[in-house]
Amino acid sequence: MFVSVTAFVFSLLFLGVFLSGVVTQINANWNFLDFAYHFTVFVFYFGAFLLEAAATSLHDLHCNATVAMRPLLNNNQYNINVAATIFAFVTTACYGCSLGLALRRWRP
């Protein structure tokens, strides 16, 4: 959740800078900044994807309970984790493609 909210806020800030026209007033390499932004977000989303996939793989792990052995994740939590893993993978792939395009713009 932290990764997605942070990426959303920074995307809005980045968009606001471009829409307000501040880009023409600040002397910076905007292609490199675009590449650095997409690289950073890609790395964070990839990490979130790996952690979510690892958490989902714990479905069959049983924890010691005083009454009986029960799965660490119930079926509802498992289904939510599977959906989150799929969406994290799709988002990581989209940011990976965007990273490749940003690299192409930055390095002609």
TORTOR-243122 format. One record per atom (N, C-alpha, C): residue in three letters; y, z negated, x negated. Coordinates in steps of 0.001 Angstrom, whole numbers, plus 500000, padded with zeros to 6 digits. Atoms other than C-alpha are relative to their C-alpha. Layout:
REM residues N
alaYZX/...
END
This chain:
REM residues 108
met498824500000499177/met500000500000500000/met501247500000499127/phe498861500054500904/phe502338499190497130/phe500313501384499437/val499794498673500593/val501822502625495586/val500623500952501008/ser499491499047499012/ser502448504551498794/ser501430499672500422/val498633500369499601/val505563502589499809/val500978500262498864/thr499128499749501146/thr507035502769496305/thr500228501492499797/ala499851498549500142/ala506365506511496074/ala500880500566501109/phe499177499546498875/phe507934507006499514/phe501472499695499752/val498607500388500243/val511100505094498580/val500607500842498891/phe499464499201501097/phe511512506923495272/phe500114501479500374/ser499876498622499521/ser510859510263496964/ser501262500170500836/leu498776499936499199/leu513632509519499445/leu501241499934499113/leu498870500069500928/leu515990508531496612/leu500178501316499247/phe499966498726500721/phe515100511675494677/phe500544501108500908/leu499514499022499037/leu515678513800497796/leu501477499799500300/gly498591500292499743/gly518969512053498484/gly500906500469498871/val499214499527501150/val520210512832494979/val500155501517500060/phe499927498549499930/phe519378516497495457/phe500845500478501169/leu499258499564498821/leu520814516776498964/leu501488499668499917/ser498595500396500092/ser524053514971498090/ser500786500843499002/gly499314499158500978/gly524841517402495283/gly500329499284498709/val499746500764501217/val524927514731492591/val499339500681498800/val500735499316501068/val522550516922490589/val500948500821499128/thr499065499162500764/thr525416519203489572/thr500978499171499180/gln499041500857500702/gln527540516253488400/gln499372499227498851/ile500698500748501053/ile524912514537486236/ile499313500986499069/asn500581499114500999/asn523966516286483028/asn498653499424499560/ala501352500465500332/ala520205515714482877/ala499033501164500151/asn501048499005499864/asn517045517743482529/asn499192499655501251/trp500598500346498723/trp516031517612486196/trp498557500478500110/asn501396499548499998/asn512848519624485604/asn499096498983499313/phe500789501033500671/phe511655516985483139/phe499908498751500868/leu500037501177499132/leu512618514158485521/leu499047500203501167/asp500940499681498932/asp510680515897488287/asp498564499883499500/phe501330500103500601/phe507660516211485995/phe499619498536499755/ala500286501406500296/ala507921512554484888/ala499723499218501283/tyr500220500673498721/tyr508177511383488506/tyr498607500316500548/his501297499617499452/his505145513375489630/his498844499484499139/phe501029500539500874/phe503150512284486584/phe499773498515500277/thr500107501431499743/thr503915508609487243/thr499319499724501334/val500591500212498680/val503064508828490927/val498528500434500004/phe501394499567500097/phe499874510779490132/phe499131498922499355/val500773501035500694/val498717508080487709/val499786498791500908/phe500136501155499105/phe499424505299490217/phe499064500300501167/tyr500900499654498896/tyr497703507126493079/tyr498562500148499516/phe501350499888500541/phe494718507912490854/phe499386498621499800/gly500477501373500148/gly494423504225489996/gly499671499372501339/ala500260500541498660/ala494691503283493669/ala498736500615500592/phe501222499336499516/phe492008505858494503/phe498760499387499361/leu501149500587500678/leu489654504429491882/leu499712498584500503/leu500205501363499506/leu490204500864493066/leu499460499998501425/glu500490499927498621/glu489672501846496701/glu498554500475500043/ala501390499528500056/ala486499503746495839/ala499077498888499501/ala500814501116500496/ala485225500733493882/ala499811498940501082/ala500117500981498917/ala485981498423496805/ala499055500501501085/thr500880499437498979/thr484179500785499179/thr498538499949499545/ser501375500016500497/ser481108500844496941/ser499353498616500101/leu500536501357499879/leu480721497091497476/leu499379499725501367/his500493500185498634/his479472497649501028/his498621499345500037/asp501370500523499977/asp475839496872500218/asp499830498724499188/leu500087501231500779/leu476641493936497946/leu499978498807500954/his500114501179499141/his475590490676499539/his500595498791499298/cys499427501215500576/cys477469487444499027/cys499195498794500475/asn500717501217499633/asn475945483979499079/asn500784499245501063/ala499414500824498946/ala476756482277502316/ala499064498827500220/thr500843501179499816/thr475498478839503219/thr498964500216501095/val500921499791498883/val473863480129506423/val498994501101499686/ala500896498864500246/ala472466483526505496/ala500703500999499084/met499429498923500812/met472956486500503247/met500642501014500939/arg499306499014499182/arg475544488802504765/arg500705500985499087/pro499316499017500849/pro477160491995503468/pro501432499569499720/leu498636500348500387/leu480462491619501648/leu501010500662500934/leu499142499279499060/leu482065494245503914/leu499221500251501280/asn500678499646498750/asn481220494546507568/asn500215501487500277/asn499941498559499742/asn480878498001509136/asn501411500487500286/asn498628499598499702/asn484462498093510421/asn500828500090498718/gln499286499974501276/gln485894497211506994/gln499519501159499123/tyr500539498883500778/tyr483572499753505389/tyr500567501328500479/asn499445498753499460/asn484748502540507716/asn501470500154499644/ile498588499954500388/ile488389501660507022/ile500130500348498518/asn499950499705501433/asn487726501715503267/asn499602501438499691/val500389498598500205/val485973505090503487/val501173500912500334/ala498844499179499619/ala488971506583505327/ala501122499864498979/ala498950500209501004/ala491391505018502835/ala499656500703498693/thr500420499315501224/thr489354506407499929/thr500206501505500120/ile499825498558499794/ile489396509912501397/ile501479500375499964/phe498569499694500001/phe493137509830502055/phe500618499791498622/ala499494500210501358/ala493808508413498584/ala499605501166499098/phe500419498848500792/phe491783511248497063/phe500836501238500332/val499211498831499584/val493631513900499098/val501425499889499470/thr498641500199500504/thr497001512404498158/thr500049500172498492/thr500060499825501454/thr495998512242494497/thr499879501478499643/ala500145498563500260/ala494922515893494610/ala501315500742500264/cys498707499359499702/cys498233516901496232/cys501023499709498905/tyr499080500326501096/tyr500243515037493603/tyr499553500653498698/gly500478499283501181/gly498029516607490921/gly500452501455500007/cys499505498625499886/cys498893520082492205/cys501503500056499786/ser498553500055500174/ser502558519134492389/ser500361499724498540/leu499790500254501422/leu502322517797488848/leu499815501273499190/gly500213498731500695/gly500911521115487668/gly501157500958500197/leu498846499135499742/leu503753523012489326/leu501247499499499283/ala498849500566500720/ala506327520622487849/ala499887500278498509/leu500202499681501417/leu504795521155484412/leu500318501459499735/arg499710498568500158/arg505020524904484897/arg501506500279500036/arg498538499837499952/arg508724524615485832/arg500642499468498737/trp499403500630501156/trp509453522332482914/trp499690500770498718/arg500424499248501186/arg507508524369480310/arg499713501447500385/pro500229498603499582/pro508006528083481048/pro499106500785499096/
END
